[in-house]
Amino acid sequence: MESVVRKCCSYRTLKRRLPILAWMPQYSLRWLKMDLLAGVTVGLTVVPQALAYAEIAGLPVQYGLYSSFMGCFVYCLLGTSKDITLGPTAIMSLLVASYAYHNPVYAVLLAFLCGCIQLAMGILQLGFLVDFISYPVIKGFTSSAAVTIGFGQVKNILGLHDIPRQFFREVYYTFHNIAETRIGDLVLGLVCVLLLVLLKMMKNQLPEKSDHLLLLNRVCYNIVNFTGTARNAVIVVAASLVAYSFESQDQHVFTLTGKTAQGLPPFRLPPFSDTASNSTVGFTEMLQNFGAGLAVVPLVGFLESIAIAKAFASQNNYRIDPNQELIAIGTTNILGSLLSSYPVTGSFGRTAVNSQTGVCSTAGGIATGVIVLLSLAFLTPLFFYIPKAALAAVIICAVSTVFDLGIVATLWRVKKLDLLPFLASFLGCFWEIQYGILAGIAISGIILFFNIARPEIKIADYGTVVVQLQSGLNFPAVEHVCDQLYQHVFEAAVPPRSVILDCLHVSSIDYTTVNGLRELIRTFQQQNVCLLFSHFQPKILSILTSAEIEGFRHFDSIETALHHLHGDDSTHDLYDDEKPLLSRNERFYS
């Protein structure tokens, strides 16, 4: 017990739980310069995105900013990826809209509960659970979310009001009310989308910066690079100036964001009850209203963040700790809920900006967090003039990169069966997000279990039947393997021939499998047919030996087993012009 306590309190453990202790000793002035540059650049990106994502979540726009700064400070202490930035994202905002019912009380409580679940998972080392969600399911969900979010902003581009948020009803009423389109919103929205696309293309076409450029060329390069990187902020500010110019002349051309609560959010415990329509909803009832969201939101939040962290860790040659990432995200959501945040996770777009700007450590997030706090403290009155069409353009361009139609062609080429969980997740999420994800996971599980229950069997007939299991032998598969042996040896062969069962790939075994092998040996003995086993691993052989199966005979190799059956000349026919063992007359059963 004393050694366990000493290990938990060691400096090595402390450094693993506080990753800042690992990189702080080597922090330098150069790192500080790069972190400040990256942090400010990301800050200019996060402010307009936060306002837009709050719109997706169905919350007042200030809640996007409330959710954008806590992760910057917490992740600096607890995060293991130098590139990732935590904050509101399009997908997480869509989940909040689904499970928080556009109510800030529910959204803040969901952040607290989500953080508790993620923190508990990190402490209990349960990060591996997300490995059971396959890549086609993830891509199906994210692609469906991109379509849902993108189309959900069409109403703001068109300037339509009172459009339902449920996807199929939203599609119907958007087209049904299209005659009510406001020309000002439509023109502004399309211009903003076009400018965002052009600025992104311009940024992507920039060559690598050279130290030999003339001063004027260097200044132009920096202007283009900055404008392309901070394009969201540039477009929102420009659109707001246009809107202000019209409003100052009493011309209400655009639909505006409107009045926004000013100042920093109060520090208080998350609400554990809700008062609405002169009635109080208790904590238990709120939990029931969250339903599957208590599982979906924390899992998807971690999944989105860890996928981004792994991608950039691989790109920049460092490693991350998934369980520590869970602790960082969980702590962020818990502390964020004390300042009216809704659930947050890693953002791919802002992480890409952070990485490309040359961030050197998680300290870059401090500058980002400060910019968000300054915006809340001083700029919220100016948010009144931000056109909703401009925010919609920012969202549409942000989620367009998430939609991946090419995955369908890739899955078709690689493994067509993987299209089933992809399509189940993709189509199901248009109805209800949790049902789409669960349907995709269920179909992936069925495919996985089917492969386990029906392993590939390679059978070669050389007078003696040699059977090779191409994968493990678990209890769902043992009956299938026995049936194939009975069919091939007793029904297809006259007279029945001896069998060698090669178990090189069997790495685990259970009681059902042991009992199945016992019955198999007994049946062969009753039919006076010889059944031998080869290549069992030592630990598996030890289990079978301790089971005391009558008639069990094992050999180190197929050749040894054949020698036992037929003598020295028995293995000559197993080779043809020095080709590998079992290279002819082979048939596959699965």
C-alpha positions as CSV (number, residue, x, y, z in Angstrom):
1,M,0.0,0.0,0.0
2,E,2.8,2.4,0.9
3,S,4.5,1.8,-2.5
4,V,1.2,2.5,-4.3
5,V,0.8,5.8,-2.4
6,R,4.5,6.7,-3.1
7,K,4.0,6.0,-6.8
8,C,0.8,8.1,-7.0
9,C,2.5,11.0,-5.3
10,S,5.8,10.9,-7.3
11,Y,7.0,13.7,-9.4
12,R,6.7,11.5,-12.5
13,T,3.0,11.0,-11.8
14,L,2.5,14.7,-11.1
15,K,4.2,15.5,-14.4
16,R,1.9,13.1,-16.2
17,R,-1.2,14.8,-14.6
18,L,0.2,18.3,-15.1
19,P,1.9,18.2,-18.6
20,I,2.9,21.9,-18.2
21,L,5.7,20.7,-15.8
22,A,7.2,18.7,-18.8
23,W,7.5,21.6,-21.2
24,M,7.8,24.7,-18.9
25,P,11.6,24.1,-18.0
26,Q,12.5,24.4,-21.7
27,Y,10.3,27.4,-22.4
28,S,12.1,30.2,-24.3
29,L,11.6,33.8,-25.6
30,R,11.2,32.4,-29.1
31,W,8.4,30.1,-27.9
32,L,6.7,33.1,-26.2
33,K,6.8,35.1,-29.5
34,M,5.3,32.2,-31.5
35,D,2.7,31.4,-28.9
36,L,1.6,35.0,-28.7
37,L,1.3,35.2,-32.5
38,A,-0.7,31.9,-32.7
39,G,-2.9,32.8,-29.7
40,V,-3.9,36.2,-31.1
41,T,-4.6,34.7,-34.5
42,V,-6.8,32.0,-33.1
43,G,-8.5,34.6,-30.9
44,L,-9.5,36.6,-33.9
45,T,-11.0,33.3,-35.3
46,V,-12.8,32.1,-32.3
47,V,-14.8,35.3,-31.5
48,P,-16.9,35.3,-34.7
49,Q,-17.1,31.5,-34.7
50,A,-18.3,31.5,-31.1
51,L,-21.1,33.9,-31.9
52,A,-22.1,31.7,-34.9
53,Y,-22.0,28.4,-33.0
54,A,-24.2,29.8,-30.2
55,E,-26.8,30.4,-33.0
56,I,-26.5,26.7,-33.9
57,A,-27.0,25.7,-30.3
58,G,-30.1,27.8,-30.1
59,L,-28.7,30.0,-27.4
60,P,-28.1,33.8,-27.0
61,V,-24.9,34.7,-28.8
62,Q,-23.0,35.6,-25.6
63,Y,-23.1,31.9,-24.6
64,G,-20.7,31.1,-27.4
65,L,-18.2,33.5,-25.9
66,Y,-18.9,32.2,-22.4
67,S,-17.8,28.8,-23.7
68,S,-14.7,29.9,-25.5
69,F,-12.2,31.0,-22.8
70,M,-12.1,28.4,-20.0
71,G,-10.7,25.7,-22.2
72,C,-7.8,28.1,-23.2
73,F,-6.6,28.3,-19.6
74,V,-7.3,24.8,-18.3
75,Y,-5.8,23.1,-21.4
76,C,-2.6,25.0,-20.9
77,L,-2.2,23.2,-17.6
78,L,-3.6,19.8,-18.4
79,G,-3.5,19.2,-22.1
80,T,-1.0,17.0,-23.9
81,S,-1.3,18.4,-27.4
82,K,0.5,21.7,-28.2
83,D,-1.8,22.4,-31.2
84,I,-5.4,21.7,-30.0
85,T,-7.8,24.5,-28.9
86,L,-10.9,23.7,-26.8
87,G,-14.1,25.6,-27.3
88,P,-17.5,25.5,-29.0
89,T,-17.7,23.6,-32.3
90,A,-20.4,23.2,-34.9
91,I,-21.0,19.5,-34.1
92,M,-21.1,20.0,-30.3
93,S,-23.4,23.0,-30.7
94,L,-25.8,20.8,-32.8
95,L,-25.8,18.2,-30.0
96,V,-26.5,21.0,-27.4
97,A,-29.4,22.2,-29.6
98,S,-30.8,18.6,-29.6
99,Y,-30.5,17.9,-25.9
100,A,-30.7,21.3,-24.2
101,Y,-33.9,22.4,-26.0
102,H,-32.5,25.9,-26.7
103,N,-32.6,26.6,-22.9
104,P,-29.4,28.0,-21.3
105,V,-30.2,26.4,-18.0
106,Y,-30.2,22.9,-19.6
107,A,-27.1,23.8,-21.7
108,V,-25.0,24.8,-18.7
109,L,-26.1,21.8,-16.6
110,L,-25.3,19.5,-19.6
111,A,-21.7,21.0,-19.6
112,F,-21.3,20.2,-15.9
113,L,-22.6,16.6,-16.2
114,C,-20.7,16.0,-19.4
115,G,-17.5,17.2,-17.6
116,C,-18.1,14.9,-14.6
117,I,-18.5,11.9,-16.9
118,Q,-15.4,12.7,-19.0
119,L,-13.3,13.4,-15.9
120,A,-14.5,10.1,-14.3
121,M,-13.6,8.3,-17.6
122,G,-10.2,9.8,-17.6
123,I,-9.4,8.9,-14.0
124,L,-10.7,5.4,-14.5
125,Q,-8.6,5.1,-17.7
126,L,-11.6,4.4,-19.9
127,G,-10.4,6.3,-23.0
128,F,-10.3,3.0,-24.9
129,L,-14.1,2.9,-25.0
130,V,-14.2,5.2,-28.1
131,D,-12.2,2.6,-30.0
132,F,-15.5,0.7,-30.3
133,I,-16.9,3.4,-32.5
134,S,-15.7,2.7,-36.0
135,Y,-14.4,5.2,-38.5
136,P,-17.4,4.8,-40.9
137,V,-19.8,5.6,-38.0
138,I,-17.8,8.7,-37.1
139,K,-17.7,9.9,-40.8
140,G,-21.4,9.2,-41.2
141,F,-22.2,11.2,-38.1
142,T,-20.0,14.2,-39.0
143,S,-21.1,14.3,-42.6
144,S,-24.7,14.2,-41.5
145,A,-24.1,16.9,-39.0
146,A,-22.4,19.1,-41.6
147,V,-25.4,18.8,-43.9
148,T,-27.8,19.5,-41.0
149,I,-25.8,22.5,-39.7
150,G,-25.2,23.9,-43.2
151,F,-28.8,23.7,-44.3
152,G,-29.9,25.1,-40.9
153,Q,-28.2,28.3,-41.8
154,V,-29.9,28.7,-45.2
155,K,-32.8,30.4,-43.4
156,N,-30.5,33.1,-42.1
157,I,-29.0,33.6,-45.5
158,L,-32.5,34.0,-46.8
159,G,-33.7,36.1,-43.9
160,L,-36.5,33.8,-43.0
161,H,-38.1,33.7,-39.6
162,D,-40.0,31.0,-37.5
163,I,-38.5,28.0,-39.3
164,P,-38.6,24.8,-37.2
165,R,-35.2,23.3,-36.2
166,Q,-36.1,19.6,-36.8
167,F,-34.2,18.8,-40.1
168,F,-37.0,17.4,-42.3
169,R,-39.5,20.1,-41.1
170,E,-36.8,22.7,-41.6
171,V,-36.2,21.7,-45.2
172,Y,-40.0,21.7,-45.9
173,Y,-40.7,25.1,-44.4
174,T,-37.5,26.7,-45.8
175,F,-38.7,26.0,-49.3
176,H,-42.3,26.6,-48.4
177,N,-41.5,30.2,-47.2
178,I,-38.9,31.0,-49.8
179,A,-41.1,33.7,-51.3
180,E,-40.5,35.7,-48.0
181,T,-36.8,35.9,-48.7
182,R,-35.2,39.3,-47.7
183,I,-33.1,40.6,-50.6
184,G,-30.6,42.4,-48.3
185,D,-29.9,39.2,-46.2
186,L,-29.6,37.1,-49.4
187,V,-27.1,39.4,-51.1
188,L,-25.0,40.0,-48.0
189,G,-25.0,36.2,-47.2
190,L,-23.9,35.2,-50.7
191,V,-21.2,37.9,-50.9
192,C,-19.8,36.8,-47.5
193,V,-19.7,33.2,-48.6
194,L,-18.0,34.1,-51.8
195,L,-15.4,36.3,-50.0
196,L,-14.7,33.6,-47.4
197,V,-14.1,31.1,-50.2
198,L,-11.8,33.5,-52.1
199,L,-9.8,34.4,-48.9
200,K,-9.3,30.8,-48.1
201,M,-8.2,30.0,-51.7
202,M,-5.8,33.0,-51.5
203,K,-4.4,31.8,-48.2
204,N,-3.9,28.3,-49.6
205,Q,-2.1,29.6,-52.7
206,L,0.5,31.5,-50.8
207,P,4.0,30.1,-51.3
208,E,6.3,29.5,-48.3
209,K,7.6,32.7,-46.9
210,S,11.2,33.5,-47.9
211,D,13.7,35.6,-45.9
212,H,15.0,37.1,-49.1
213,L,11.8,39.1,-50.0
214,L,11.9,42.8,-50.3
215,L,10.4,44.8,-47.5
216,L,7.3,45.8,-49.6
217,N,6.8,42.2,-50.7
218,R,7.2,41.0,-47.1
219,V,4.5,43.5,-45.9
220,C,2.1,42.4,-48.7
221,Y,2.7,38.8,-47.9
222,N,2.0,39.3,-44.2
223,I,-1.2,41.3,-45.0
224,V,-2.5,38.5,-47.3
225,N,-1.5,35.8,-44.8
226,F,-3.2,37.6,-41.9
227,T,-6.4,38.4,-43.9
228,G,-6.7,34.8,-45.1
229,T,-6.1,33.4,-41.6
230,A,-8.4,35.8,-39.8
231,R,-11.0,35.8,-42.6
232,N,-13.9,35.1,-40.4
233,A,-13.2,38.1,-38.2
234,V,-12.5,40.3,-41.3
235,I,-15.8,39.3,-42.9
236,V,-17.9,39.7,-39.8
237,V,-16.4,43.2,-39.0
238,A,-16.9,44.3,-42.6
239,A,-20.5,43.1,-42.7
240,S,-21.2,44.8,-39.3
241,L,-19.8,48.1,-40.7
242,V,-22.1,47.8,-43.7
243,A,-25.1,47.0,-41.5
244,Y,-24.3,49.9,-39.2
245,S,-24.1,52.3,-42.1
246,F,-27.6,51.3,-43.1
247,E,-29.0,51.3,-39.6
248,S,-27.6,54.8,-38.9
249,Q,-29.8,56.0,-41.8
250,D,-32.9,54.2,-40.4
251,Q,-32.8,51.6,-43.2
252,H,-33.4,48.1,-41.7
253,V,-32.0,46.1,-44.6
254,F,-30.5,43.2,-42.7
255,T,-31.6,40.9,-39.9
256,L,-29.2,41.7,-37.0
257,T,-28.0,39.7,-34.0
258,G,-29.6,42.3,-31.7
259,K,-28.9,43.2,-28.1
260,T,-26.3,41.0,-26.3
261,A,-25.8,40.7,-22.6
262,Q,-22.7,42.8,-21.7
263,G,-19.8,41.9,-19.4
264,L,-18.3,38.7,-18.0
265,P,-20.6,35.9,-16.9
266,P,-21.2,35.5,-13.1
267,F,-19.3,32.8,-11.3
268,R,-21.9,30.4,-9.8
269,L,-22.8,26.8,-9.5
270,P,-24.6,25.3,-12.5
271,P,-28.4,25.3,-12.1
272,F,-29.8,22.0,-10.8
273,S,-33.4,23.0,-11.4
274,D,-35.3,25.1,-14.0
275,T,-38.2,27.4,-13.5
276,A,-40.4,27.8,-16.5
277,S,-44.1,28.7,-17.0
278,N,-44.6,29.2,-13.2
279,S,-43.5,25.6,-12.6
280,T,-40.2,24.2,-11.3
281,V,-38.4,21.3,-13.1
282,G,-36.3,19.3,-10.6
283,F,-32.9,17.9,-11.1
284,T,-34.2,14.3,-11.6
285,E,-36.6,15.4,-14.2
286,M,-33.9,17.4,-16.0
287,L,-31.7,14.2,-16.1
288,Q,-34.6,12.3,-17.6
289,N,-35.1,15.0,-20.2
290,F,-31.4,14.7,-21.2
291,G,-31.9,11.0,-21.9
292,A,-29.3,9.6,-24.3
293,G,-27.6,13.0,-24.4
294,L,-25.8,12.1,-21.1
295,A,-23.9,9.4,-23.1
296,V,-23.8,10.9,-26.6
297,V,-22.5,14.4,-25.7
298,P,-19.5,13.4,-23.6
299,L,-18.5,10.5,-25.9
300,V,-18.8,12.5,-29.1
301,G,-17.0,15.5,-27.4
302,F,-14.1,13.3,-26.5
303,L,-14.1,11.5,-29.8
304,E,-14.0,14.7,-31.8
305,S,-11.2,16.1,-29.6
306,I,-9.0,13.0,-29.5
307,A,-9.3,12.5,-33.3
308,I,-8.0,16.1,-33.9
309,A,-5.3,15.7,-31.3
310,K,-4.0,12.4,-32.8
311,A,-4.0,13.9,-36.3
312,F,-1.9,16.9,-35.3
313,A,0.3,14.9,-33.0
314,S,1.2,12.5,-35.9
315,Q,1.8,15.5,-38.2
316,N,4.1,17.3,-35.8
317,N,5.9,14.2,-34.3
318,Y,4.7,14.0,-30.7
319,R,2.5,11.8,-28.6
320,I,-0.7,12.5,-26.7
321,D,-2.3,10.7,-23.7
322,P,-6.0,9.9,-24.4
323,N,-6.9,9.5,-20.7
324,Q,-5.2,12.8,-19.8
325,E,-7.1,14.4,-22.7
326,L,-10.3,13.2,-21.1
327,I,-9.2,14.8,-17.8
328,A,-8.4,18.1,-19.5
329,I,-11.8,18.2,-21.4
330,G,-13.8,17.0,-18.4
331,T,-12.1,19.7,-16.1
332,T,-12.8,22.3,-18.8
333,N,-16.5,21.5,-19.0
334,I,-16.9,21.4,-15.2
335,L,-15.2,24.7,-14.6
336,G,-16.7,26.2,-17.7
337,S,-20.2,25.4,-16.4
338,L,-19.5,27.6,-13.4
339,L,-19.2,30.5,-15.9
340,S,-22.3,29.6,-18.0
341,S,-20.5,27.6,-20.7
342,Y,-22.2,24.9,-22.7
343,P,-20.2,21.7,-23.5
344,V,-17.0,22.2,-25.5
345,T,-14.5,20.1,-27.3
346,G,-11.5,20.4,-29.7
347,S,-12.0,22.5,-32.8
348,F,-10.4,21.2,-36.1
349,G,-10.5,24.6,-37.8
350,R,-9.0,26.6,-35.0
351,T,-6.5,23.8,-34.2
352,A,-5.3,24.0,-37.8
353,V,-4.9,27.7,-37.6
354,N,-3.0,27.3,-34.3
355,S,-0.6,24.7,-35.8
356,Q,0.0,26.6,-39.1
357,T,0.8,29.8,-37.2
358,G,3.7,27.9,-35.4
359,V,2.4,27.5,-31.9
360,C,5.1,25.9,-29.6
361,S,3.2,25.0,-26.5
362,T,-0.3,25.0,-24.9
363,A,0.5,28.5,-23.5
364,G,-0.7,30.0,-26.8
365,G,-4.3,29.4,-25.5
366,I,-3.7,32.0,-22.8
367,A,-3.6,34.8,-25.5
368,T,-6.7,33.4,-27.1
369,G,-8.6,33.3,-23.8
370,V,-7.6,36.9,-23.0
371,I,-8.9,38.1,-26.4
372,V,-12.3,36.4,-25.7
373,L,-12.5,38.0,-22.2
374,L,-11.7,41.4,-23.6
375,S,-14.4,40.9,-26.3
376,L,-16.9,40.1,-23.5
377,A,-15.9,43.0,-21.4
378,F,-15.8,45.7,-24.0
379,L,-17.2,44.6,-27.4
380,T,-20.6,43.1,-26.7
381,P,-22.5,46.3,-27.5
382,L,-21.0,46.2,-31.0
383,F,-22.4,42.7,-31.5
384,F,-25.8,44.2,-32.0
385,Y,-24.9,45.2,-35.6
386,I,-23.6,41.8,-36.7
387,P,-25.9,40.5,-39.5
388,K,-27.1,37.0,-39.0
389,A,-26.4,36.3,-42.7
390,A,-22.7,37.0,-42.1
391,L,-22.6,34.5,-39.2
392,A,-24.5,32.0,-41.3
393,A,-21.8,32.4,-44.0
394,V,-19.1,31.7,-41.4
395,I,-20.8,28.6,-40.3
396,I,-21.5,27.2,-43.8
397,C,-17.9,27.7,-44.8
398,A,-16.7,26.1,-41.5
399,V,-18.7,22.9,-41.8
400,S,-18.2,22.5,-45.5
401,T,-14.8,20.9,-44.8
402,V,-16.4,18.4,-42.5
403,F,-18.6,16.9,-45.1
404,D,-16.7,14.1,-46.8
405,L,-18.5,12.6,-49.8
406,G,-15.3,10.9,-51.0
407,I,-15.5,8.5,-48.1
408,V,-18.3,6.6,-50.0
409,A,-16.0,5.8,-52.9
410,T,-13.2,4.9,-50.5
411,L,-15.4,2.5,-48.5
412,W,-16.7,1.0,-51.8
413,R,-13.1,0.2,-52.9
414,V,-11.8,-0.9,-49.5
415,K,-14.7,-2.9,-48.0
416,K,-18.2,-2.5,-49.3
417,L,-19.7,-3.9,-46.1
418,D,-18.5,-0.8,-44.2
419,L,-20.9,1.3,-46.2
420,L,-23.7,-0.2,-44.0
421,P,-22.7,1.5,-40.7
422,F,-21.8,4.6,-42.6
423,L,-25.2,4.9,-44.2
424,A,-27.0,3.9,-41.0
425,S,-25.2,6.7,-39.1
426,F,-25.5,9.2,-41.9
427,L,-29.2,8.8,-42.6
428,G,-30.2,8.1,-39.0
429,C,-28.7,11.3,-37.7
430,F,-31.1,13.3,-39.9
431,W,-33.9,11.8,-37.8
432,E,-32.3,11.8,-34.3
433,I,-28.6,12.1,-33.6
434,Q,-28.5,9.4,-30.9
435,Y,-30.4,6.9,-33.0
436,G,-28.1,7.5,-36.0
437,I,-25.0,6.9,-33.9
438,L,-26.5,3.9,-32.1
439,A,-27.6,2.4,-35.4
440,G,-24.1,2.8,-36.9
441,I,-22.5,1.3,-33.8
442,A,-24.9,-1.6,-33.7
443,I,-24.3,-2.5,-37.4
444,S,-20.5,-2.2,-36.9
445,G,-20.8,-4.5,-33.9
446,I,-22.9,-7.1,-35.9
447,I,-20.2,-7.1,-38.6
448,L,-17.4,-7.4,-36.0
449,F,-19.2,-10.3,-34.2
450,F,-20.0,-12.0,-37.5
451,N,-16.3,-12.0,-38.4
452,I,-15.6,-13.5,-35.0
453,A,-18.3,-16.1,-35.2
454,R,-17.5,-17.1,-38.8
455,P,-13.7,-17.1,-39.0
456,E,-12.1,-18.0,-42.4
457,I,-11.1,-21.6,-42.6
458,K,-8.5,-22.8,-45.0
459,I,-8.8,-26.5,-46.0
460,A,-6.2,-28.4,-48.0
461,D,-6.8,-32.1,-49.0
462,Y,-3.7,-34.2,-49.5
463,G,-5.2,-37.5,-48.5
464,T,-4.9,-36.2,-45.0
465,V,-7.1,-33.1,-44.5
466,V,-5.1,-30.1,-43.2
467,V,-7.4,-27.4,-41.7
468,Q,-5.9,-24.0,-40.9
469,L,-7.8,-21.5,-38.9
470,Q,-7.1,-18.0,-40.3
471,S,-8.2,-16.2,-37.1
472,G,-8.9,-16.8,-33.5
473,L,-11.2,-19.5,-32.1
474,N,-13.7,-17.9,-29.7
475,F,-16.9,-19.4,-28.3
476,P,-19.3,-18.0,-31.1
477,A,-17.1,-19.7,-33.7
478,V,-16.5,-23.2,-32.3
479,E,-19.8,-24.6,-33.5
480,H,-19.2,-23.2,-37.0
481,V,-15.7,-24.7,-37.2
482,C,-17.0,-28.1,-36.0
483,D,-19.8,-28.1,-38.6
484,Q,-17.4,-27.3,-41.4
485,L,-15.2,-30.2,-40.3
486,Y,-18.1,-32.6,-40.1
487,Q,-19.3,-31.5,-43.5
488,H,-15.9,-31.8,-45.2
489,V,-14.7,-35.0,-43.5
490,F,-17.8,-37.1,-43.0
491,E,-20.2,-35.9,-45.7
492,A,-17.9,-34.8,-48.6
493,A,-15.1,-37.4,-48.3
494,V,-15.5,-41.2,-48.9
495,P,-14.0,-42.8,-46.9
496,P,-13.4,-40.2,-44.1
497,R,-9.7,-39.2,-43.8
498,S,-7.6,-38.2,-40.9
499,V,-7.6,-34.5,-40.0
500,I,-4.9,-32.1,-38.7
501,L,-6.3,-28.9,-37.2
502,D,-3.6,-26.2,-37.3
503,C,-4.2,-23.6,-34.5
504,L,-1.3,-21.2,-35.1
505,H,-3.6,-18.1,-35.0
506,V,-5.5,-19.1,-31.9
507,S,-4.4,-16.7,-29.2
508,S,-7.2,-17.2,-26.6
509,I,-9.6,-19.9,-25.5
510,D,-12.6,-20.2,-23.2
511,Y,-14.6,-23.0,-21.6
512,T,-17.1,-23.2,-24.4
513,T,-14.3,-23.7,-26.9
514,V,-12.7,-26.4,-24.7
515,N,-16.0,-28.2,-24.4
516,G,-16.6,-27.9,-28.2
517,L,-13.2,-29.4,-28.9
518,R,-13.9,-32.2,-26.5
519,E,-17.1,-33.0,-28.3
520,L,-15.3,-32.8,-31.7
521,I,-12.6,-35.3,-30.6
522,R,-15.3,-37.7,-29.2
523,T,-17.2,-37.6,-32.5
524,F,-14.0,-38.4,-34.5
525,Q,-13.2,-41.3,-32.2
526,Q,-16.7,-42.7,-32.6
527,Q,-16.2,-42.6,-36.4
528,N,-12.7,-44.1,-36.1
529,V,-11.1,-41.1,-37.7
530,C,-7.9,-39.6,-36.4
531,L,-7.9,-35.9,-35.4
532,L,-4.6,-34.3,-34.5
533,F,-3.8,-30.7,-33.4
534,S,-0.7,-28.6,-34.2
535,H,0.8,-25.2,-33.4
536,F,-1.1,-24.4,-30.2
537,Q,0.6,-21.6,-28.3
538,P,2.1,-22.7,-25.0
539,K,-0.5,-20.9,-22.8
540,I,-3.4,-22.3,-24.9
541,L,-1.8,-25.8,-24.7
542,S,-1.5,-25.5,-21.0
543,I,-5.2,-24.8,-20.7
544,L,-6.2,-27.7,-22.9
545,T,-3.8,-30.0,-21.0
546,S,-5.3,-29.0,-17.6
547,A,-8.8,-29.7,-19.1
548,E,-7.8,-33.4,-19.4
549,I,-9.6,-33.9,-22.7
550,E,-9.6,-37.6,-23.6
551,G,-7.9,-38.3,-26.9
552,F,-6.3,-34.9,-27.3
553,R,-3.1,-35.1,-29.3
554,H,-0.9,-32.1,-30.1
555,F,2.2,-31.7,-32.3
556,D,4.6,-28.8,-32.8
557,S,4.0,-28.6,-36.5
558,I,2.0,-30.0,-39.4
559,E,5.0,-31.9,-40.7
560,T,5.4,-33.6,-37.3
561,A,1.8,-34.6,-37.2
562,L,1.9,-36.0,-40.8
563,H,5.1,-37.9,-39.9
564,H,3.2,-39.4,-36.9
565,L,0.4,-40.5,-39.3
566,H,2.3,-41.7,-42.3
567,G,6.0,-41.9,-41.7
568,D,9.0,-40.0,-43.2
569,D,7.7,-39.8,-46.8
570,S,4.3,-38.3,-45.8
571,T,5.4,-34.7,-46.2
572,H,6.8,-34.9,-49.7
573,D,3.5,-34.2,-51.4
574,L,3.0,-31.0,-49.4
575,Y,5.5,-29.1,-51.6
576,D,5.4,-28.3,-55.3
577,D,8.6,-26.9,-56.8
578,E,9.6,-25.6,-53.3
579,K,6.4,-23.6,-52.9
580,P,5.2,-22.9,-49.3
581,L,3.3,-25.5,-47.3
582,L,-0.3,-26.0,-48.3
583,S,-0.1,-24.3,-51.7
584,R,-2.4,-26.4,-53.8
585,N,-5.9,-28.0,-53.8
586,E,-6.9,-25.4,-51.3
587,R,-10.5,-24.4,-50.5
588,F,-11.9,-21.7,-48.3
589,Y,-14.9,-22.0,-46.0
590,S,-16.3,-19.2,-44.0
